[in-house]
């Protein structure tokens, strides 16, 4: 059974930081490209960051150097370090893994508010 389990979301003030983690099981993690997506109320799901099995990284245009994605193949985990958070970063953040198949986590809420 494949599982992607996100953690690390929560409430943070503008300018603050959060570190999201996604623990994967049931897949050959080192073969999977991993990504973080987000969806705000009334908006489409959008790419935040992705890292390929080979370590190539892409970010959404809105990231502008504030977020960093990383993966630990030994622990089957992908992280998203988010700094300088803004209210418009408020959304549910989803972990995704894709290779032969595509899998999604259940999401973790990130709320940026004073």
N, CA, C and O atoms as CSV, one atom per row, in Angstrom:
chain,resi,resn,atom,element,x,y,z
A,1,UNK,N,N,0.846,-1.194,0.000
A,1,UNK,CA,C,0.000,0.000,0.000
A,1,UNK,C,C,0.878,1.239,0.000
A,1,UNK,O,O,1.771,1.387,0.834
A,2,UNK,N,N,0.610,2.122,-0.945
A,2,UNK,CA,C,1.386,3.343,-1.058
A,2,UNK,C,C,0.806,4.412,-0.126
A,2,UNK,O,O,-0.404,4.629,-0.079
A,3,UNK,N,N,1.686,5.059,0.599
A,3,UNK,CA,C,1.263,6.166,1.449
A,3,UNK,C,C,2.250,7.319,1.345
A,3,UNK,O,O,3.465,7.124,1.379
A,4,UNK,N,N,1.709,8.513,1.218
A,4,UNK,CA,C,2.482,9.741,1.321
A,4,UNK,C,C,1.857,10.527,2.464
A,4,UNK,O,O,0.694,10.922,2.377
A,5,UNK,N,N,2.594,10.755,3.511
A,5,UNK,CA,C,2.055,11.387,4.701
A,5,UNK,C,C,2.786,12.694,4.967
A,5,UNK,O,O,3.978,12.708,5.275
A,6,UNK,N,N,2.041,13.801,4.842
A,6,UNK,CA,C,2.618,15.120,5.076
A,6,UNK,C,C,2.533,15.495,6.551
A,6,UNK,O,O,1.652,15.033,7.276
A,7,UNK,N,N,3.448,16.326,6.969
A,7,UNK,CA,C,3.431,16.872,8.317
A,7,UNK,C,C,4.134,18.221,8.305
A,7,UNK,O,O,4.844,18.560,7.358
A,8,UNK,N,N,3.925,18.986,9.372
A,8,UNK,CA,C,4.641,20.246,9.514
A,8,UNK,C,C,3.834,21.491,9.227
A,8,UNK,O,O,4.334,22.602,9.406
A,9,UNK,N,N,2.599,21.334,8.787
A,9,UNK,CA,C,1.779,22.510,8.540
A,9,UNK,C,C,1.343,23.161,9.838
A,9,UNK,O,O,1.575,22.636,10.926
A,10,UNK,N,N,0.705,24.317,9.702
A,10,UNK,CA,C,0.213,25.010,10.886
A,10,UNK,C,C,-0.011,26.473,10.623
A,10,UNK,O,O,-0.052,26.928,9.481
A,11,UNK,N,N,-0.156,27.201,11.716
A,11,UNK,CA,C,-0.385,28.644,11.661
A,11,UNK,C,C,0.931,29.366,11.928
A,11,UNK,O,O,1.634,29.054,12.889
A,12,UNK,N,N,1.255,30.321,11.084
A,12,UNK,CA,C,2.495,31.081,11.244
A,12,UNK,C,C,2.215,32.532,10.875
A,12,UNK,O,O,1.355,32.822,10.044
A,13,UNK,N,N,2.946,33.423,11.498
A,13,UNK,CA,C,2.783,34.844,11.190
A,13,UNK,C,C,3.511,35.198,9.891
A,13,UNK,O,O,4.462,34.518,9.506
A,14,UNK,N,N,3.068,36.252,9.223
A,14,UNK,CA,C,3.780,36.700,8.018
A,14,UNK,C,C,5.263,36.932,8.322
A,14,UNK,O,O,5.629,37.496,9.353
A,15,UNK,N,N,6.098,36.480,7.392
A,15,UNK,CA,C,7.536,36.561,7.580
A,15,UNK,C,C,8.137,35.360,8.280
A,15,UNK,O,O,9.359,35.234,8.360
A,16,UNK,N,N,7.293,34.478,8.788
A,16,UNK,CA,C,7.770,33.309,9.501
A,16,UNK,C,C,8.159,32.163,8.580
A,16,UNK,O,O,8.152,32.284,7.355
A,17,UNK,N,N,8.497,31.048,9.213
A,17,UNK,CA,C,8.971,29.876,8.473
A,17,UNK,C,C,8.242,28.615,8.925
A,17,UNK,O,O,7.791,28.503,10.065
A,18,UNK,N,N,8.147,27.691,8.011
A,18,UNK,CA,C,7.647,26.354,8.301
A,18,UNK,C,C,8.453,25.357,7.483
A,18,UNK,O,O,8.961,25.675,6.408
A,19,UNK,N,N,8.561,24.146,8.013
A,19,UNK,CA,C,9.219,23.073,7.267
A,19,UNK,C,C,8.233,21.927,7.141
A,19,UNK,O,O,7.844,21.315,8.136
A,20,UNK,N,N,7.836,21.642,5.919
A,20,UNK,CA,C,6.940,20.533,5.644
A,20,UNK,C,C,7.761,19.287,5.335
A,20,UNK,O,O,8.835,19.351,4.737
A,21,UNK,N,N,7.221,18.162,5.760
A,21,UNK,CA,C,7.859,16.883,5.458
A,21,UNK,C,C,6.831,15.939,4.867
A,21,UNK,O,O,5.643,16.014,5.182
A,22,UNK,N,N,7.297,15.058,4.013
A,22,UNK,CA,C,6.443,14.035,3.410
A,22,UNK,C,C,7.177,12.710,3.507
A,22,UNK,O,O,8.251,12.532,2.932
A,23,UNK,N,N,6.582,11.788,4.242
A,23,UNK,CA,C,7.163,10.458,4.399
A,23,UNK,C,C,6.454,9.491,3.459
A,23,UNK,O,O,5.231,9.357,3.494
A,24,UNK,N,N,7.227,8.830,2.631
A,24,UNK,CA,C,6.665,7.913,1.638
A,24,UNK,C,C,6.913,6.468,2.047
A,24,UNK,O,O,7.955,6.135,2.612
A,25,UNK,N,N,5.938,5.619,1.751
A,25,UNK,CA,C,6.093,4.189,1.955
A,25,UNK,C,C,5.372,3.454,0.838
A,25,UNK,O,O,4.418,3.967,0.253
A,26,UNK,N,N,5.839,2.245,0.550
A,26,UNK,CA,C,5.186,1.433,-0.470
A,26,UNK,C,C,5.644,1.703,-1.888
A,26,UNK,O,O,5.103,1.129,-2.833
A,27,UNK,N,N,6.648,2.583,-2.053
A,27,UNK,CA,C,7.180,2.875,-3.383
A,27,UNK,C,C,8.704,2.784,-3.346
A,27,UNK,O,O,9.322,2.869,-2.284
A,28,UNK,N,N,9.289,2.613,-4.517
A,28,UNK,CA,C,10.746,2.681,-4.634
A,28,UNK,C,C,11.110,4.159,-4.681
A,28,UNK,O,O,11.257,4.746,-5.754
A,29,UNK,N,N,11.249,4.732,-3.532
A,29,UNK,CA,C,11.316,6.189,-3.390
A,29,UNK,C,C,12.402,6.805,-4.266
A,29,UNK,O,O,12.185,7.859,-4.864
A,30,UNK,N,N,13.556,6.170,-4.349
A,30,UNK,CA,C,14.658,6.786,-5.082
A,30,UNK,C,C,14.407,6.830,-6.590
A,30,UNK,O,O,15.162,7.480,-7.313
A,31,UNK,N,N,13.387,6.168,-7.068
A,31,UNK,CA,C,13.046,6.206,-8.484
A,31,UNK,C,C,11.957,7.240,-8.784
A,31,UNK,O,O,11.689,7.554,-9.944
A,32,UNK,N,N,11.353,7.749,-7.752
A,32,UNK,CA,C,10.214,8.648,-7.922
A,32,UNK,C,C,10.651,10.109,-7.926
A,32,UNK,O,O,11.505,10.530,-7.146
A,33,UNK,N,N,10.037,10.863,-8.828
A,33,UNK,CA,C,10.124,12.309,-8.787
A,33,UNK,C,C,9.115,12.774,-7.736
A,33,UNK,O,O,7.991,12.274,-7.689
A,34,UNK,N,N,9.505,13.706,-6.916
A,34,UNK,CA,C,8.651,14.150,-5.821
A,34,UNK,C,C,8.347,15.632,-5.956
A,34,UNK,O,O,9.163,16.409,-6.452
A,35,UNK,N,N,7.167,16.003,-5.509
A,35,UNK,CA,C,6.798,17.410,-5.618
A,35,UNK,C,C,5.874,17.855,-4.516
A,35,UNK,O,O,5.234,17.047,-3.843
A,36,UNK,N,N,5.819,19.160,-4.346
A,36,UNK,CA,C,4.856,19.809,-3.450
A,36,UNK,C,C,3.954,20.696,-4.304
A,36,UNK,O,O,4.425,21.483,-5.125
A,37,UNK,N,N,2.669,20.554,-4.095
A,37,UNK,CA,C,1.671,21.387,-4.742
A,37,UNK,C,C,0.830,22.034,-3.643
A,37,UNK,O,O,0.843,21.592,-2.495
A,38,UNK,N,N,0.110,23.074,-4.009
A,38,UNK,CA,C,-0.772,23.694,-3.038
A,38,UNK,C,C,-2.078,24.097,-3.702
A,38,UNK,O,O,-2.152,24.303,-4.913
A,39,UNK,N,N,-3.095,24.202,-2.877
A,39,UNK,CA,C,-4.401,24.633,-3.365
A,39,UNK,C,C,-5.049,25.526,-2.321
A,39,UNK,O,O,-5.297,25.116,-1.187
A,40,UNK,N,N,-5.311,26.736,-2.729
A,40,UNK,CA,C,-6.013,27.686,-1.875
A,40,UNK,C,C,-7.499,27.625,-2.204
A,40,UNK,O,O,-7.871,27.195,-3.296
A,41,UNK,N,N,-8.355,28.052,-1.272
A,41,UNK,CA,C,-9.807,28.011,-1.523
A,41,UNK,C,C,-10.172,28.771,-2.793
A,41,UNK,O,O,-9.762,29.916,-2.981
A,42,UNK,N,N,-10.946,28.124,-3.664
A,42,UNK,CA,C,-11.395,28.765,-4.884
A,42,UNK,C,C,-10.364,28.856,-5.988
A,42,UNK,O,O,-10.620,29.460,-7.030
A,43,UNK,N,N,-9.192,28.258,-5.771
A,43,UNK,CA,C,-8.133,28.324,-6.773
A,43,UNK,C,C,-7.724,26.924,-7.211
A,43,UNK,O,O,-8.001,25.935,-6.531
A,44,UNK,N,N,-7.064,26.864,-8.353
A,44,UNK,CA,C,-6.574,25.579,-8.843
A,44,UNK,C,C,-5.311,25.156,-8.095
A,44,UNK,O,O,-4.570,25.984,-7.565
A,45,UNK,N,N,-5.097,23.874,-8.070
A,45,UNK,CA,C,-3.875,23.357,-7.472
A,45,UNK,C,C,-2.694,23.790,-8.337
A,45,UNK,O,O,-2.755,23.727,-9.565
A,46,UNK,N,N,-1.622,24.229,-7.685
A,46,UNK,CA,C,-0.462,24.716,-8.427
A,46,UNK,C,C,0.832,24.120,-7.883
A,46,UNK,O,O,0.930,23.734,-6.718
A,47,UNK,N,N,1.811,24.062,-8.766
A,47,UNK,CA,C,3.116,23.547,-8.389
A,47,UNK,C,C,3.823,24.522,-7.453
A,47,UNK,O,O,3.879,25.723,-7.716
A,48,UNK,N,N,4.357,23.991,-6.367
A,48,UNK,CA,C,5.215,24.774,-5.481
A,48,UNK,C,C,6.684,24.469,-5.800
A,48,UNK,O,O,7.485,25.367,-6.058
A,49,UNK,N,N,7.006,23.178,-5.773
A,49,UNK,CA,C,8.379,22.761,-6.044
A,49,UNK,C,C,8.390,21.283,-6.374
A,49,UNK,O,O,7.529,20.530,-5.917
A,50,UNK,N,N,9.358,20.871,-7.163
A,50,UNK,CA,C,9.506,19.451,-7.437
A,50,UNK,C,C,10.992,19.134,-7.564
A,50,UNK,O,O,11.809,19.975,-7.941
A,51,UNK,N,N,11.300,17.906,-7.239
A,51,UNK,CA,C,12.674,17.425,-7.331
A,51,UNK,C,C,12.631,16.052,-7.987
A,51,UNK,O,O,11.923,15.157,-7.526
A,52,UNK,N,N,13.383,15.893,-9.053
A,52,UNK,CA,C,13.368,14.631,-9.763
A,52,UNK,C,C,14.184,13.580,-9.028
A,52,UNK,O,O,14.882,13.877,-8.059
A,53,UNK,N,N,14.083,12.359,-9.501
A,53,UNK,CA,C,14.883,11.280,-8.920
A,53,UNK,C,C,16.375,11.600,-9.040
A,53,UNK,O,O,17.176,11.180,-8.205
A,54,UNK,N,N,16.733,12.331,-10.067
A,54,UNK,CA,C,18.127,12.692,-10.276
A,54,UNK,C,C,18.551,13.973,-9.589
A,54,UNK,O,O,19.709,14.381,-9.679
A,55,UNK,N,N,17.600,14.615,-8.895
A,55,UNK,CA,C,17.944,15.810,-8.125
A,55,UNK,C,C,17.730,17.133,-8.835
A,55,UNK,O,O,18.121,18.176,-8.311
A,56,UNK,N,N,17.117,17.121,-10.017
A,56,UNK,CA,C,16.805,18.369,-10.702
A,56,UNK,C,C,15.612,19.021,-10.013
A,56,UNK,O,O,14.619,18.357,-9.715
A,57,UNK,N,N,15.714,20.308,-9.765
A,57,UNK,CA,C,14.708,21.031,-8.976
A,57,UNK,C,C,14.060,22.136,-9.806
A,57,UNK,O,O,14.728,22.844,-10.560
A,58,UNK,N,N,12.751,22.266,-9.650
A,58,UNK,CA,C,11.997,23.370,-10.240
A,58,UNK,C,C,11.091,23.963,-9.166
A,58,UNK,O,O,10.610,23.253,-8.283
A,59,UNK,N,N,10.863,25.275,-9.251
A,59,UNK,CA,C,9.973,25.962,-8.325
A,59,UNK,C,C,8.916,26.722,-9.097
A,59,UNK,O,O,9.123,27.129,-10.241
A,60,UNK,N,N,7.761,26.908,-8.437
A,60,UNK,CA,C,6.765,27.786,-8.987
A,60,UNK,C,C,7.287,29.217,-9.037
A,60,UNK,O,O,8.136,29.606,-8.236
A,61,UNK,N,N,6.776,29.990,-9.975
A,61,UNK,CA,C,7.283,31.356,-10.158
A,61,UNK,C,C,7.135,32.209,-8.907
A,61,UNK,O,O,7.942,33.108,-8.670
A,62,UNK,N,N,6.128,31.939,-8.120
A,62,UNK,CA,C,5.846,32.769,-6.951
A,62,UNK,C,C,6.830,32.504,-5.809
A,62,UNK,O,O,6.873,33.270,-4.846
A,63,UNK,N,N,7.612,31.440,-5.901
A,63,UNK,CA,C,8.498,31.086,-4.790
A,63,UNK,C,C,9.588,32.131,-4.611
A,63,UNK,O,O,9.844,32.573,-3.491
A,64,UNK,N,N,10.230,32.528,-5.696
A,64,UNK,CA,C,11.195,33.627,-5.697
A,64,UNK,C,C,12.242,33.504,-4.585
A,64,UNK,O,O,12.522,34.463,-3.866
A,65,UNK,N,N,12.808,32.310,-4.462
A,65,UNK,CA,C,13.909,32.098,-3.541
A,65,UNK,C,C,13.518,31.906,-2.086
A,65,UNK,O,O,14.392,31.804,-1.225
A,66,UNK,N,N,12.252,31.855,-1.798
A,66,UNK,CA,C,11.817,31.744,-0.400
A,66,UNK,C,C,11.744,30.305,0.097
A,66,UNK,O,O,11.881,30.054,1.294
A,67,UNK,N,N,11.529,29.359,-0.816
A,67,UNK,CA,C,11.333,27.958,-0.421
A,67,UNK,C,C,12.487,27.109,-0.943
A,67,UNK,O,O,13.125,27.440,-1.942
A,68,UNK,N,N,12.737,26.006,-0.240
A,68,UNK,CA,C,13.761,25.055,-0.670
A,68,UNK,C,C,13.223,23.636,-0.526
A,68,UNK,O,O,12.769,23.237,0.546
A,69,UNK,N,N,13.279,22.887,-1.612
A,69,UNK,CA,C,12.861,21.487,-1.568
A,69,UNK,C,C,14.115,20.617,-1.470
A,69,UNK,O,O,15.156,20.927,-2.048
A,70,UNK,N,N,13.984,19.530,-0.727
A,70,UNK,CA,C,15.096,18.586,-0.610
A,70,UNK,C,C,14.526,17.191,-0.396
A,70,UNK,O,O,13.373,17.032,0.003
A,71,UNK,N,N,15.338,16.196,-0.664
A,71,UNK,CA,C,14.908,14.822,-0.463
A,71,UNK,C,C,16.002,14.042,0.250
A,71,UNK,O,O,17.193,14.311,0.096
A,72,UNK,N,N,15.556,13.060,1.039
A,72,UNK,CA,C,16.462,12.161,1.745
A,72,UNK,C,C,16.063,10.746,1.341
A,72,UNK,O,O,15.130,10.174,1.906
A,73,UNK,N,N,16.758,10.195,0.381
A,73,UNK,CA,C,16.395,8.872,-0.122
A,73,UNK,C,C,16.599,7.779,0.926
A,73,UNK,O,O,15.927,6.749,0.879
A,74,UNK,N,N,17.498,7.988,1.852
A,74,UNK,CA,C,17.727,6.993,2.906
A,74,UNK,C,C,16.528,6.901,3.848
A,74,UNK,O,O,16.280,5.857,4.452
A,75,UNK,N,N,15.781,8.017,3.969
A,75,UNK,CA,C,14.631,8.048,4.873
A,75,UNK,C,C,13.303,8.119,4.125
A,75,UNK,O,O,12.249,8.262,4.745
A,76,UNK,N,N,13.349,8.018,2.786
A,76,UNK,CA,C,12.123,8.071,1.972
A,76,UNK,C,C,11.306,9.324,2.292
A,76,UNK,O,O,10.087,9.263,2.451
A,77,UNK,N,N,11.989,10.442,2.382
A,77,UNK,CA,C,11.344,11.676,2.818
A,77,UNK,C,C,11.707,12.827,1.893
A,77,UNK,O,O,12.833,12.919,1.403
A,78,UNK,N,N,10.738,13.699,1.664
A,78,UNK,CA,C,10.972,14.935,0.944
A,78,UNK,C,C,10.515,16.088,1.836
A,78,UNK,O,O,9.485,16.003,2.505
A,79,UNK,N,N,11.298,17.165,1.834
A,79,UNK,CA,C,11.026,18.304,2.694
A,79,UNK,C,C,10.803,19.557,1.864
A,79,UNK,O,O,11.275,19.675,0.733
A,80,UNK,N,N,10.071,20.481,2.457
A,80,UNK,CA,C,9.909,21.802,1.861
A,80,UNK,C,C,10.134,22.827,2.965
A,80,UNK,O,O,9.304,22.978,3.861
A,81,UNK,N,N,11.242,23.518,2.895
A,81,UNK,CA,C,11.526,24.598,3.835
A,81,UNK,C,C,10.957,25.881,3.261
A,81,UNK,O,O,11.316,26.296,2.159
A,82,UNK,N,N,10.075,26.500,4.013
A,82,UNK,CA,C,9.399,27.717,3.549
A,82,UNK,C,C,9.764,28.869,4.475
A,82,UNK,O,O,9.483,28.830,5.673
A,83,UNK,N,N,10.382,29.875,3.916
A,83,UNK,CA,C,10.764,31.072,4.663
A,83,UNK,C,C,10.029,32.292,4.109
A,83,UNK,O,O,9.453,32.247,3.021
A,84,UNK,N,N,10.060,33.365,4.867
A,84,UNK,CA,C,9.433,34.624,4.438
A,84,UNK,C,C,8.007,34.402,3.962
A,84,UNK,O,O,7.611,34.886,2.902
A,85,UNK,N,N,7.253,33.676,4.744
A,85,UNK,CA,C,5.889,33.329,4.340
A,85,UNK,C,C,4.995,34.554,4.295
A,85,UNK,O,O,5.134,35.486,5.087
A,86,UNK,N,N,4.073,34.522,3.343
A,86,UNK,CA,C,3.139,35.617,3.116
A,86,UNK,C,C,1.711,35.102,3.300
A,86,UNK,O,O,1.469,33.901,3.188
A,87,UNK,N,N,0.771,35.995,3.579
A,87,UNK,CA,C,-0.629,35.545,3.699
A,87,UNK,C,C,-1.115,34.803,2.446
A,87,UNK,O,O,-1.931,33.887,2.548
A,88,UNK,N,N,-0.630,35.187,1.294
A,88,UNK,CA,C,-1.056,34.517,0.065
A,88,UNK,C,C,-0.474,33.113,-0.095
A,88,UNK,O,O,-0.822,32.403,-1.038
A,89,UNK,N,N,0.397,32.714,0.808
A,89,UNK,CA,C,0.883,31.330,0.821
A,89,UNK,C,C,-0.072,30.394,1.546
A,89,UNK,O,O,0.139,29.181,1.567
A,90,UNK,N,N,-1.114,30.948,2.135
A,90,UNK,CA,C,-2.106,30.135,2.824
A,90,UNK,C,C,-2.780,29.178,1.849
A,90,UNK,O,O,-3.331,29.601,0.833
A,91,UNK,N,N,-2.733,27.897,2.161
A,91,UNK,CA,C,-3.280,26.864,1.278
A,91,UNK,C,C,-3.112,25.506,1.939
A,91,UNK,O,O,-2.450,25.373,2.969
A,92,UNK,N,N,-3.721,24.508,1.328
A,92,UNK,CA,C,-3.414,23.124,1.681
A,92,UNK,C,C,-2.256,22.685,0.784
A,92,UNK,O,O,-2.310,22.824,-0.438
A,93,UNK,N,N,-1.232,22.162,1.402
A,93,UNK,CA,C,-0.037,21.739,0.676
A,93,UNK,C,C,-0.040,20.211,0.554
A,93,UNK,O,O,-0.207,19.490,1.537
A,94,UNK,N,N,0.147,19.754,-0.663
A,94,UNK,CA,C,0.088,18.328,-0.965
A,94,UNK,C,C,1.442,17.823,-1.452
A,94,UNK,O,O,2.134,18.485,-2.226
A,95,UNK,N,N,1.789,16.665,-0.990
A,95,UNK,CA,C,2.968,15.957,-1.481
A,95,UNK,C,C,2.539,15.049,-2.638
A,95,UNK,O,O,1.474,14.433,-2.589
A,96,UNK,N,N,3.364,14.972,-3.664
A,96,UNK,CA,C,3.063,14.121,-4.806
A,96,UNK,C,C,4.303,13.350,-5.221
A,96,UNK,O,O,5.414,13.880,-5.211
A,97,UNK,N,N,4.100,12.102,-5.583
A,97,UNK,CA,C,5.187,11.299,-6.132
A,97,UNK,C,C,4.751,10.719,-7.468
A,97,UNK,O,O,3.629,10.232,-7.608
A,98,UNK,N,N,5.649,10.774,-8.451
A,98,UNK,CA,C,5.273,10.220,-9.750
A,98,UNK,C,C,6.451,9.545,-10.420
A,98,UNK,O,O,7.588,10.012,-10.361
A,99,UNK,N,N,6.144,8.450,-11.047
A,99,UNK,CA,C,7.097,7.702,-11.880
A,99,UNK,C,C,6.259,6.805,-12.770
A,99,UNK,O,O,5.758,7.254,-13.801
A,100,UNK,N,N,6.099,5.565,-12.398
A,100,UNK,CA,C,5.195,4.691,-13.135
A,100,UNK,C,C,3.747,5.107,-12.860
A,100,UNK,O,O,2.907,5.104,-13.761
A,101,UNK,N,N,3.475,5.456,-11.632
A,101,UNK,CA,C,2.152,5.931,-11.224
A,101,UNK,C,C,2.310,7.246,-10.470
A,101,UNK,O,O,3.415,7.654,-10.113
A,102,UNK,N,N,1.178,7.890,-10.241
A,102,UNK,CA,C,1.165,9.153,-9.498
A,102,UNK,C,C,0.410,8.968,-8.196
A,102,UNK,O,O,-0.689,8.415,-8.167
A,103,UNK,N,N,1.020,9.441,-7.121
A,103,UNK,CA,C,0.400,9.314,-5.801
A,103,UNK,C,C,0.379,10.673,-5.116
A,103,UNK,O,O,1.283,11.492,-5.285
A,104,UNK,N,N,-0.680,10.889,-4.335
A,104,UNK,CA,C,-0.851,12.133,-3.588
A,104,UNK,C,C,-1.006,11.846,-2.110
A,104,UNK,O,O,-1.567,10.824,-1.715
A,105,UNK,N,N,-0.503,12.756,-1.301
A,105,UNK,CA,C,-0.782,12.711,0.121
A,105,UNK,C,C,-2.125,13.354,0.411
A,105,UNK,O,O,-2.813,13.829,-0.493
A,106,UNK,N,N,-2.489,13.362,1.692
A,106,UNK,CA,C,-3.804,13.880,2.092
A,106,UNK,C,C,-3.795,15.392,2.268
A,106,UNK,O,O,-4.853,16.014,2.360
A,107,UNK,N,N,-2.621,15.977,2.315
A,107,UNK,CA,C,-2.504,17.424,2.442
A,107,UNK,C,C,-2.299,17.886,3.867
A,107,UNK,O,O,-2.725,17.229,4.817
A,108,UNK,N,N,-1.643,19.020,4.002
A,108,UNK,CA,C,-1.459,19.654,5.308
A,108,UNK,C,C,-1.737,21.147,5.161
A,108,UNK,O,O,-1.280,21.786,4.214
A,109,UNK,N,N,-2.481,21.681,6.097
A,109,UNK,CA,C,-2.895,23.080,6.021
A,109,UNK,C,C,-1.777,24.005,6.478
A,109,UNK,O,O,-1.168,23.800,7.529
A,110,UNK,N,N,-1.521,25.018,5.673
A,110,UNK,CA,C,-0.602,26.090,6.048
A,110,UNK,C,C,-1.402,27.387,6.051
A,110,UNK,O,O,-2.003,27.761,5.044
A,111,UNK,N,N,-1.402,28.059,7.183
A,111,UNK,CA,C,-2.110,29.325,7.320
A,111,UNK,C,C,-1.122,30.396,7.754
A,111,UNK,O,O,-0.454,30.265,8.780
A,112,UNK,N,N,-1.037,31.459,6.957
A,112,UNK,CA,C,-0.136,32.561,7.268
A,112,UNK,C,C,-0.999,33.771,7.609
A,112,UNK,O,O,-1.655,34.353,6.744
A,113,UNK,N,N,-0.984,34.131,8.868
A,113,UNK,CA,C,-1.858,35.202,9.333
A,113,UNK,C,C,-1.315,35.796,10.619
A,113,UNK,O,O,-0.692,35.112,11.432
A,114,UNK,N,N,-1.563,37.068,10.779
A,114,UNK,CA,C,-1.186,37.728,12.030
A,114,UNK,C,C,-2.344,37.717,13.026
A,114,UNK,O,O,-2.207,38.230,14.137
